[in-house]
């Protein structure tokens, strides 16, 4: 996919209708007010497909059927089941022969790009027989998360293929329509996509997704590397009515469908790009799109699941309080904008196994809670991953007091936390973020004016006389500067 071809695809969508909102058999919404942006995005996309159903270029796009339970219905639900019986009957009639569902919240507070709330809510899977109990459980959990805030619940058809006792899509995907990611050979306004085998929980939790730009299929660090290694995936066990984490030693063979399909199927590349452009036209130039892809032979279906707005510029302007002359410069790809002073570094060495990862997480949480001066965290990628073999399993709140974050990897190390809920929260927090190789840190970590204090064998506290990160948000570059002795 080159940029000229991409621009032609963008031009194709001009003939489509984007403004007509029509009733649709794709959804059942009892009250359209105050249902949250994710639910609204589903309505808008479903109506768009209904309006443009005769256009052949849209034949592989789908919006799985869904019901939105708004605040009024949720209040009825809390009171007693009898208040909900009529609605429950309508829901069952609407879904007809659909038996498996995904349930998630839609809340304007949660979806506000200025909040650090990506991943705060819970996604559930359910069958029709257990649907009432699943809704009840989700409401109980949401009431604890969104105290005194209005939210709705989306009940959507689980789109996927039945294989053995499981249902899961061939691929799950997230696309961010702006390039926040240091190291990508893509322009700032280019989309970046994250693909993984099975259900999308894997990507959101910081699993090793296949990351590329749909414009030119460029990878993060090595464009020639088309290998992909996913250690497990998520599927819905419809016998046990539960989300299942499947560890499959043969999964790497199945994963070959990712690079093969992305790089060799021109029809998919064009339709995928068209899908992204339609979503930008419908919602915003800067959004995160969540979708799934079912593949059978050369045929495929792209299922829209939700979109949410993301911030265009993760900037806080900051000014230094003193003159910084005669500095050592360390220049790397980064996020943020402005000048951020700091005094200390918590540095974490690479670790060898998942038990060490758990120990590192405990140390970070402890250090975050007792920070009493401006401190940055330097840690091996990937922070926030729930796979302790890939990184350090922490939540965003566990690093909230650090001034900035540097993720590093060795020459053959894991790529950074791109695509995960953790990383989206990092963007929204407007903290400076830098991506680099371990060897590039040597100048910063061995300054003669620094005092090293060993916290454990793998963790050091490095005290500096004065240092700062200067981030040029327009060019995506950071300079870390430390005073010379």
C-alpha positions in Angstrom: 0.0 0.0 0.0 1.7 3.2 -1.1 0.6 6.8 -0.3 -0.7 7.5 -3.9 -2.9 4.4 -3.7 -4.0 5.4 -0.2 -5.1 8.8 -1.3 -7.2 7.2 -4.1 -8.9 5.1 -1.5 -9.6 8.2 0.5 -11.2 9.8 -2.5 -13.5 6.9 -3.1 -15.6 7.5 0.0 -16.8 10.9 -1.2 -19.7 9.4 -3.0 -21.0 7.7 0.1 -23.7 9.2 2.4 -22.5 10.0 5.9 -25.3 12.2 7.3 -28.5 10.2 7.0 -29.5 8.5 10.2 -32.1 5.8 9.6 -33.8 3.1 11.7 -32.0 -0.2 11.4 -32.6 -3.8 12.2 -29.0 -3.9 13.5 -29.7 -2.4 16.9 -32.3 -2.0 19.6 -31.9 1.3 21.6 -34.8 2.4 23.8 -33.5 5.9 24.7 -30.8 7.5 22.6 -29.9 10.2 25.1 -27.0 9.8 27.6 -25.8 6.4 26.3 -22.1 7.3 25.9 -19.9 7.7 22.9 -19.1 4.0 22.3 -22.8 3.2 22.0 -23.3 6.2 19.8 -20.5 5.1 17.5 -22.2 1.8 17.0 -25.5 3.5 16.1 -23.7 5.8 13.6 -21.8 3.0 11.9 -24.8 0.7 11.7 -26.9 3.5 10.2 -24.1 4.3 7.7 -24.0 0.7 6.5 -27.9 0.7 6.2 -27.8 4.0 4.2 -25.1 2.8 1.8 -26.0 -0.9 1.7 -26.0 -1.0 -2.1 -22.4 0.0 -2.5 -20.3 -3.1 -3.4 -17.1 -1.7 -1.8 -18.9 -2.1 1.6 -19.9 -5.7 1.2 -17.2 -7.0 3.6 -18.1 -4.5 6.4 -20.4 -5.4 9.2 -21.7 -4.1 12.5 -22.8 -7.1 14.7 -26.2 -6.7 16.1 -26.5 -4.9 19.5 -28.8 -3.6 22.2 -28.1 -0.6 24.4 -29.4 -0.5 27.9 -29.5 3.1 29.0 -29.6 4.6 32.5 -33.4 4.3 32.8 -33.4 0.6 32.0 -30.4 0.0 34.3 -32.3 1.7 37.2 -35.2 -0.6 36.5 -32.8 -3.6 36.4 -31.5 -2.7 39.9 -35.0 -2.6 41.4 -36.1 -6.1 40.5 -36.3 -8.5 37.7 -40.1 -8.1 37.1 -39.5 -4.5 36.1 -37.2 -5.8 33.4 -39.2 -8.7 32.1 -40.8 -6.8 29.2 -37.5 -5.5 28.0 -35.9 -8.9 28.4 -38.5 -10.4 26.2 -37.9 -7.8 23.5 -34.2 -8.4 23.7 -34.6 -12.1 23.2 -37.0 -11.5 20.3 -34.6 -9.0 18.7 -31.5 -11.4 18.9 -33.6 -14.3 17.7 -31.2 -17.1 16.9 -28.1 -15.2 18.2 -26.8 -17.1 21.3 -23.5 -15.5 22.3 -22.7 -12.0 23.3 -20.1 -9.5 24.5 -21.1 -7.0 27.2 -19.3 -3.7 27.9 -19.9 -0.3 29.3 -20.4 3.0 27.5 -19.7 6.1 29.6 -18.8 9.6 28.6 -16.5 9.9 31.6 -14.7 6.7 30.6 -14.4 7.7 27.0 -13.2 11.3 27.6 -9.7 11.5 26.1 -8.6 13.8 28.9 -9.1 10.9 31.4 -6.7 8.1 32.1 -9.5 5.5 32.2 -8.7 3.2 29.2 -9.3 -0.3 30.4 -11.0 0.8 33.6 -14.2 -1.1 32.8 -14.8 -4.9 32.4 -15.8 -6.7 29.3 -17.9 -9.9 29.7 -18.9 -12.7 27.4 -22.2 -14.6 27.9 -24.6 -17.0 26.3 -28.4 -16.2 26.0 -29.3 -18.4 29.0 -27.0 -16.5 31.3 -27.6 -13.0 29.8 -29.7 -11.6 32.6 -27.2 -12.7 35.3 -24.3 -11.4 33.2 -26.0 -8.0 32.9 -26.6 -8.0 36.7 -23.0 -8.8 37.4 -21.8 -6.1 35.1 -24.1 -3.5 36.6 -22.7 -4.3 40.1 -19.1 -3.9 38.9 -19.9 -0.7 36.9 -21.6 0.9 39.9 -18.4 0.5 41.9 -16.3 2.0 39.0 -18.6 4.8 37.9 -19.8 6.1 41.2 -22.4 8.9 40.7 -21.9 8.8 36.9 -24.3 7.8 34.2 -23.4 4.9 32.0 -25.1 2.5 29.6 -24.4 -1.2 28.8 -23.9 -2.5 25.3 -24.9 -6.1 24.6 -23.5 -7.1 21.2 -23.4 -10.3 19.2 -20.1 -12.1 19.6 -18.7 -12.2 16.0 -16.3 -15.1 15.4 -15.9 -18.6 14.1 -16.9 -21.7 16.0 -13.9 -24.0 16.4 -14.2 -27.1 18.7 -15.8 -25.7 21.9 -14.7 -22.1 21.3 -15.8 -19.0 19.4 -13.3 -16.3 18.5 -12.6 -14.0 15.5 -9.6 -14.9 13.3 -8.1 -11.5 14.2 -8.9 -8.7 16.6 -7.7 -5.2 15.8 -7.2 -1.7 17.1 -6.3 1.2 14.9 -5.3 4.7 16.1 -5.7 7.2 13.3 -2.7 9.3 14.5 0.9 8.1 14.8 1.9 8.5 18.5 4.5 5.8 18.3 8.3 6.6 18.4 10.2 4.5 16.0 7.6 4.1 13.3 8.6 5.1 9.7 5.2 6.8 9.3 4.0 10.4 9.3 2.3 11.9 12.3 -1.1 11.8 10.6 -0.8 8.2 9.5 -2.8 5.4 11.2 -1.2 2.7 13.2 -2.8 -0.7 13.5 -2.5 -3.6 16.0 -3.6 -7.1 15.1 -3.7 -10.3 17.2 -5.1 -13.7 16.9 -8.4 -14.3 18.8 -10.4 -11.9 21.0 -9.2 -8.3 21.5 -8.5 -8.6 25.3 -5.0 -9.8 24.2 -4.1 -6.5 22.6 -5.7 -4.3 25.3 -3.7 -6.1 28.0 -0.4 -5.4 26.2 0.1 -8.7 24.4 2.6 -9.0 21.5 0.4 -7.6 18.8 1.4 -7.3 15.1 2.0 -3.6 14.8 2.2 -1.8 11.4 1.1 1.2 9.4 -1.6 0.5 6.8 -0.1 3.2 4.6 3.0 1.2 3.8 2.9 -1.8 6.1 5.9 -0.6 7.9 6.8 -2.4 11.2 8.1 -0.7 14.3 11.9 -1.4 14.2 12.5 -3.7 11.3 10.5 -3.4 8.1 11.9 -6.7 6.8 10.8 -8.7 9.9 7.5 -10.4 9.1 7.7 -12.9 11.9 5.1 -12.7 14.6 5.0 -14.6 17.9 1.9 -14.7 20.0 2.1 -16.9 23.0 -1.6 -17.3 23.8 -4.9 -16.0 22.7 -8.4 -15.5 24.1 -11.5 -17.4 23.1 -15.0 -17.8 24.4 -15.7 -21.3 25.8 -19.4 -21.7 25.0 -19.7 -25.0 26.9 -18.4 -23.4 30.2 -19.7 -19.9 29.3 -16.4 -18.3 30.1 -13.6 -16.4 28.6 -10.7 -18.7 28.1 -6.9 -18.1 27.8 -5.6 -20.7 25.4 -1.9 -21.6 25.4 -1.3 -23.4 22.2 2.2 -24.5 21.2 1.2 -24.7 17.6 -0.2 -21.2 17.6 2.9 -19.7 15.9 2.1 -21.7 12.8 -1.4 -20.3 12.8 0.0 -16.8 13.3 1.5 -17.0 9.8 -1.9 -15.8 8.6 -1.1 -12.4 10.0 1.9 -11.3 7.9 0.7 -13.4 5.0 -2.7 -11.8 4.8 -1.5 -8.3 5.6 1.3 -8.3 3.1 -0.1 -10.4 0.2 -3.8 -9.7 0.0 -4.3 -6.4 -2.0 -8.0 -6.6 -1.7 -7.8 -6.8 2.1 -5.3 -3.9 2.3 -7.6 -1.7 0.2 -10.7 -2.6 2.2 -8.9 -2.2 5.5 -7.7 1.3 4.5 -11.2 2.2 3.3 -12.7 1.1 6.6 -10.3 3.3 8.5 -11.1 6.3 6.3 -14.8 5.8 6.7 -14.5 5.7 10.5 -12.5 9.0 10.4 -15.2 10.6 8.2 -18.0 9.4 10.5 -16.4 10.2 13.8 -13.1 12.2 14.0 -9.7 12.5 12.4 -8.2 11.3 15.7 -9.9 8.2 17.0 -9.2 4.7 18.2 -11.2 2.0 16.3 -11.8 -1.4 17.7 -12.9 -4.2 15.3 -12.6 -7.9 14.5 -11.8 -9.7 11.3 -13.1 -13.1 10.3 -11.2 -14.8 7.6 -12.2 -17.9 5.6 -9.9 -18.7 2.7 -9.6 -15.5 0.7 -12.9 -14.1 2.0 -13.0 -11.8 5.0 -15.4 -9.7 7.1 -14.5 -6.6 9.0 -16.7 -6.1 12.1 -17.0 -2.7 13.7 -17.1 -2.9 17.5 -16.6 0.7 18.7 -14.6 3.9 18.4 -13.5 6.5 20.9 -11.9 9.9 20.5 -8.2 10.2 21.4 -6.3 13.4 22.0 -4.5 14.8 19.0 -1.6 16.4 20.9 -0.3 15.0 24.1 1.2 18.3 25.2 1.9 20.1 28.4 4.1 23.1 28.0 6.6 23.5 30.8 9.5 25.9 31.3 12.7 25.3 33.1 13.5 27.4 36.2 17.2 27.7 35.6 19.7 28.0 32.8 20.8 24.7 31.3 24.2 25.3 29.7 26.9 22.8 28.7 24.8 19.7 28.7 25.3 16.2 27.4 22.5 15.5 24.8 20.7 12.2 24.4 18.3 12.4 21.5 15.6 9.8 20.8 12.0 9.3 19.5 9.5 10.5 22.0 6.0 11.7 22.9 5.2 15.0 24.6 6.2 18.6 24.3 8.0 21.0 26.6 10.8 21.0 29.2 10.4 18.6 32.1 13.0 18.8 34.9 13.8 15.9 37.1 16.2 14.9 39.9 16.1 11.1 40.3 15.9 8.0 38.1 14.5 4.6 39.1 16.3 2.2 36.8 15.2 -1.4 36.3 17.6 -3.9 34.7 16.3 -6.5 32.2 15.0 -9.6 33.9 14.9 -13.3 32.9 11.6 -14.7 33.9 8.0 -14.0 34.9 8.7 -14.3 38.7 11.2 -11.5 38.4 8.6 -9.4 36.5 6.2 -9.7 39.5 9.0 -8.6 41.8 9.7 -5.6 39.6 6.0 -4.7 39.6 6.0 -4.7 43.4 9.0 -2.5 43.6 7.6 0.0 41.1 4.4 0.3 43.0 6.3 0.9 46.3 8.6 3.5 44.7 5.7 5.3 43.0 3.9 5.6 46.4 6.9 7.3 48.2 8.2 9.6 45.5 9.2 13.0 47.1 11.0 14.6 44.2 10.7 14.7 40.4 11.6 11.2 39.3 11.5 9.3 36.0 11.2 5.6 35.5 13.4 3.6 33.1 12.3 0.1 32.6 12.5 -2.7 30.0 9.6 -2.9 27.6 6.8 -3.5 27.9 5.2 -1.8 30.8 1.6 -2.6 31.6 1.5 -6.0 29.8 -0.5 -8.6 31.6 1.8 -11.2 30.1 4.6 -11.2 32.6 6.9 -12.9 30.0 6.7 -9.8 27.9 7.1 -7.1 30.6 6.0 -5.7 33.9 2.4 -6.2 34.8 1.4 -2.9 36.4 -1.6 -0.6 36.0 -1.2 3.1 34.9 -2.0 4.3 38.5 1.1 2.4 39.6 3.4 4.8 37.7 1.2 7.9 38.1 3.7 9.9 40.3 6.7 9.5 37.9 7.4 12.6 35.9 8.2 10.6 32.7 8.8 7.1 31.3 11.6 5.6 29.3 11.1 2.1 27.9 14.2 0.4 26.5 14.9 -3.0 24.9 18.0 -4.9 23.9 18.9 -5.6 20.3 16.5 -8.5 20.1 14.1 -7.4 22.8 10.4 -7.0 23.0 8.8 -3.9 21.3 7.2 -1.3 23.4 3.7 -1.1 25.0 2.0 0.3 21.8 -1.7 -0.3 21.5 -2.4 -1.3 25.0 -4.8 0.4 27.5 -1.7 1.2 29.5 -0.1 3.1 26.6 -3.3 5.0 25.8 -3.5 6.2 29.4 0.2 7.2 29.2 -0.7 9.4 26.1 -3.6 11.0 27.8 -1.6 11.8 30.9 0.7 14.0 28.8 3.8 12.5 30.5 6.9 12.5 28.3 7.6 9.0 26.9 10.8 7.9 25.3 11.6 4.6 23.4 15.3 3.5 23.0 17.8 0.6 23.1 19.6 -0.3 26.3 23.0 0.7 25.0 21.7 4.2 24.2 21.2 4.8 27.9 24.8 4.4 28.9 25.6 8.1 28.8 22.7 9.0 31.0 23.2 6.2 33.5 27.0 6.7 34.0 27.2 10.5 34.6 30.0 11.3 37.0 27.7 13.6 39.0 25.2 10.9 39.8 24.8 8.9 43.0 23.7 5.3 42.7 21.7 3.6 45.4 20.9 0.0 45.0 17.3 -0.9 45.9 17.7 -4.5 44.8 20.1 -6.4 42.5 17.9 -5.4 39.5 16.8 -1.9 40.6 18.8 1.2 41.2 18.0 4.7 42.3 20.1 7.3 40.4 20.3 10.8 42.0 21.3 13.6 39.7 22.2 17.2 40.5 19.9 18.5 37.8 18.5 17.0 34.6 15.6 17.5 32.2 13.8 16.0 29.3 13.1 18.4 26.4 10.5 17.0 24.0 9.8 18.5 20.6 6.2 17.3 20.0 6.1 18.4 16.4 9.1 16.2 15.4 8.6 13.5 17.9 12.1 13.8 19.4 13.4 14.1 23.0 16.6 15.4 24.3 17.7 14.2 27.8 20.2 16.6 29.3 22.3 16.2 32.4 24.7 18.8 33.9 28.3 17.9 33.5 30.5 17.9 36.7 
